[in-house]
Amino acid sequence: MEARWKRAAIGGIVLTICFIIAMSASRTYEPITSNWELVEYTVNGKTTKVIDEAEDNPNSPSFVCKGNNSCVVSVNGKDHEGYMTESAKGKYKITFDDTDQGMTATIKGHKLTLENDKKTVEIIFEAD
């Protein structure tokens, strides 16, 4: 009887490990080069949803990956040229030429979140 319980326990552990591996392998991320559409942004705790803004607001944040690890982040109508370094699957560190403040870009599924180093700005995009 005891051998049966050991086999059942080992079988349960093996199945659990297989399930965990399958779940992590099936996680998909949009490529950073996707066409990203603004969803919302938060500055100093105040959140603005795109639905609340006028159409084609030139001051709305935007993100464009230009390839070769370069990108442009536009905030308040000003473009900031950036360089991206992948730090983990779906996670990038962005440094800019015109400021010492950086950003972190995190992709989860079809969503891209940009957050500044001070954690006072968060911008959320979805893949188009």
Steps between C-alpha positions, in 0.01 A plus 500: 500500500781740586665447159175597328494836689863570410430437130191720515696780669784475247250496214331810641831681530599408143164619366531826691848565361382423146206737544725782625741455209216492248345818645824697492581382148157595370526861622520719193624854474439749224826612341626841608483598132118472500277795415405627848180693565466715812248372757567719804769683689552597862705799613549563872198284583261663249383252234380606157331244277519552124121493485502819714729688261426682179578301187855544365629701795860591400605499866387140559785260577618268225758225458666389177770237470731595214691171497863440590409553866400863445164657576323832529287581802287811458370676810324839503569541130878457541682206343772326701738271309573191707716189499349172627680218674308177562538407866265198502238340276255780424687759710722783374697782654483824297764771526466836329747736335337817637450407868656289770155364592421162350196280459412135529288340227313185598300288256239259638287339234369778275575782746808724519557700818759777518602626843754768578779436751340727760174300472301822452395426140339184361384471139300201377470395135339205325620334182298609200 
